[in-house]
């Protein structure tokens, strides 16, 4: 029985670990070949969140190849359009086509009221989480158009792209902007049978969420909070009795939007949020 994206090629950003790796592997499991990129280093040397590594990206390769699919990788910063274009061009040259773009790469921030955020912190967030998404799609769309068979663009936003949370204003602003990108691409590219949608996860069990800084943000009342401590507070965000979802939950949504099962779905903000938007 053929996979749900059999014979297609997907370009996935932020693919070394977390959601990006999960998306690449899930799409490969259902028959797609993969172009995978990641910066593979911390954004800052003193970042609270350890950066992905070349070894992480190599593990993504191993997992994709375990499904007998091809994968082409590159270490690329999504702020660098020239490098993005080169990576996608090379991947398409090797794999023959492009059908799916999953613009997933992003960073998190938190702990500062919006009027007190430093200008460089604001700019970095916009450059990566909004402009980087636009540049990723810009690099890939010409190849989907050249194929003449349509395609699917999937942009990773957040529940923070649909409502506000305190002390993460730059993130909220960028993720709201991603919704505008998805809708604009949907309107502009629909005549070519190219669909564009955004995915809106709540908290996800990944390195971007499961780290000390997030735990302290959720539980400022504790000196050294654990994941169990954080879960107590995180559950209040949701209707369903969980503090977070798994990367596989988001990947299943990405797969649906990448497949022909959603062939008439475009411009949709799809939540995978355990009911967060109901609160």
Residue pairs with C-beta under 8 A, 6 or more apart in sequence:
2 31
3 29
3 30
3 31
3 32
4 30
4 31
4 255
4 258
4 259
4 260
4 261
5 27
5 30
5 31
5 32
5 99
5 100
5 255
5 258
5 259
6 30
6 31
6 32
7 31
7 32
8 31
8 32
8 33
8 97
8 99
8 100
8 258
9 32
9 33
9 34
9 35
9 91
9 92
9 95
9 96
9 97
9 98
9 99
9 100
10 24
10 27
10 32
10 33
10 34
10 35
10 98
10 99
10 100
10 101
10 102
10 258
11 34
11 35
11 37
11 88
11 91
11 98
11 100
11 101
11 102
11 136
11 139
11 140
12 20
12 23
12 24
12 27
12 34
12 35
12 36
12 37
12 102
12 104
13 20
13 37
13 38
13 76
13 78
13 102
13 103
13 104
13 105
13 132
13 136
14 20
14 37
14 38
14 52
14 78
14 104
14 105
14 106
14 156
15 21
15 23
15 24
15 34
15 36
15 37
15 38
15 57
15 60
15 73
15 104
16 36
16 38
16 40
16 52
16 53
16 56
16 57
16 59
16 60
17 38
17 52
17 56
17 59
17 60
17 206
17 207
18 52
18 204
18 206
18 207
18 208
18 247
19 104
19 156
19 201
19 204
19 206
19 208
19 247
19 250
19 251
20 36
20 38
20 60
20 102
20 104
20 105
21 56
21 59
21 60
21 63
21 247
22 247
22 248
22 250
22 251
23 102
23 104
23 250
23 251
23 254
24 34
24 36
24 60
24 63
24 64
24 71
24 102
25 60
25 63
25 64
25 67
25 251
26 248
26 251
26 252
26 254
26 255
27 34
27 100
27 102
27 251
27 254
27 255
27 258
28 34
28 63
28 64
28 67
28 69
28 71
29 67
30 255
30 259
31 69
32 69
32 99
32 100
32 258
33 69
33 70
33 71
33 95
34 64
34 69
34 70
34 71
34 72
35 71
35 72
35 73
35 87
35 88
35 91
35 92
35 95
35 98
36 57
36 60
36 61
36 64
36 71
36 72
36 73
36 74
37 73
37 74
37 75
37 76
37 78
37 84
37 87
37 105
38 52
38 56
38 57
38 73
38 75
38 76
38 105
39 51
39 52
39 75
39 76
39 77
39 78
39 105
40 51
40 52
40 53
40 54
40 56
40 57
40 75
41 51
41 52
41 53
41 75
42 49
42 50
42 51
43 51
43 107
43 124
43 128
48 211
48 212
48 213
49 107
49 108
49 207
49 208
49 211
49 213
50 207
50 211
52 207
54 75
57 73
57 75
60 71
60 73
61 71
61 73
64 71
65 71
70 94
70 95
72 90
72 91
72 94
72 95
74 83
74 86
74 87
74 90
74 91
76 83
76 84
76 87
77 83
78 84
78 103
78 105
78 128
78 132
78 133
78 135
78 136
79 127
79 128
79 131
79 132
79 135
81 135
81 138
81 139
84 135
84 136
84 138
84 139
85 139
87 139
88 98
88 139
88 140
88 143
89 143
91 98
92 98
92 143
97 143
97 147
98 140
98 143
98 144
98 147
98 151
99 144
99 147
99 149
99 151
99 152
100 151
100 152
100 153
100 154
100 258
101 136
101 137
101 140
101 141
101 144
101 151
101 152
101 153
101 154
102 154
102 156
102 254
102 258
103 132
103 133
103 136
103 137
103 153
103 154
103 155
103 156
104 156
105 128
105 132
105 133
105 136
106 128
106 129
106 132
106 133
106 156
106 174
106 208
107 124
107 125
107 128
107 129
107 208
108 168
108 171
108 208
108 209
108 214
109 121
109 125
109 168
109 170
109 171
110 167
110 168
110 171
110 213
110 214
110 217
111 167
111 213
111 217
112 121
112 167
112 169
113 166
113 167
113 169
114 169
114 170
117 169
117 170
121 170
122 170
125 170
125 171
125 173
125 174
126 170
126 173
126 174
126 177
128 174
129 171
129 174
129 175
129 178
130 174
130 177
130 178
130 181
133 155
133 156
133 178
133 181
134 181
137 153
137 155
137 181
137 185
137 196
140 153
141 153
141 185
141 189
141 194
144 150
144 151
144 192
144 194
145 192
145 194
149 193
150 192
150 193
150 194
150 195
151 193
151 194
151 195
152 194
152 195
152 196
152 197
152 257
152 258
152 259
152 262
153 182
153 185
153 189
153 194
153 195
153 196
153 197
154 196
154 197
154 198
154 199
154 254
154 257
154 258
155 178
155 181
155 182
155 196
155 197
155 198
155 199
156 178
156 198
156 199
156 201
156 250
157 175
157 176
157 178
157 179
157 182
157 198
157 199
157 200
157 269
158 171
158 175
158 200
158 201
159 200
159 201
159 202
159 271
159 273
159 276
159 277
160 168
160 171
160 172
160 175
160 176
161 172
161 175
161 176
161 177
161 178
161 179
161 198
161 200
161 269
162 176
162 179
162 200
162 269
162 271
162 277
163 277
164 172
165 172
167 217
178 198
179 198
179 269
181 196
181 198
182 196
182 197
182 198
182 267
182 269
183 196
183 267
185 194
185 196
186 195
186 196
186 197
186 266
186 267
187 267
189 195
189 196
190 266
195 257
195 262
195 263
195 265
195 266
196 266
196 267
197 257
197 262
197 265
197 266
197 267
197 268
197 269
197 270
198 268
198 269
198 270
199 250
199 253
199 254
199 257
199 270
199 272
200 269
200 270
200 271
200 272
200 273
200 277
201 245
201 249
201 250
201 272
201 273
202 237
202 238
202 244
202 245
202 271
202 272
202 273
202 274
202 276
203 209
203 234
203 237
203 243
203 244
203 245
204 244
204 245
204 246
204 247
204 249
204 250
205 244
205 245
205 246
205 247
206 247
209 244
210 227
214 230
215 225
215 226
215 227
215 229
215 230
216 222
216 225
218 225
218 229
218 230
218 233
218 234
219 225
219 229
219 230
219 232
219 233
222 229
230 243
231 243
231 244
232 243
233 243
234 243
234 244
235 241
235 242
235 243
236 279
237 243
237 274
237 276
237 279
238 273
238 274
238 275
238 276
238 279
239 274
239 275
239 276
239 278
239 279
240 274
240 275
242 274
244 274
245 272
245 273
245 274
249 272
250 272
253 270
253 272
256 262
257 265
257 268
257 270
271 277
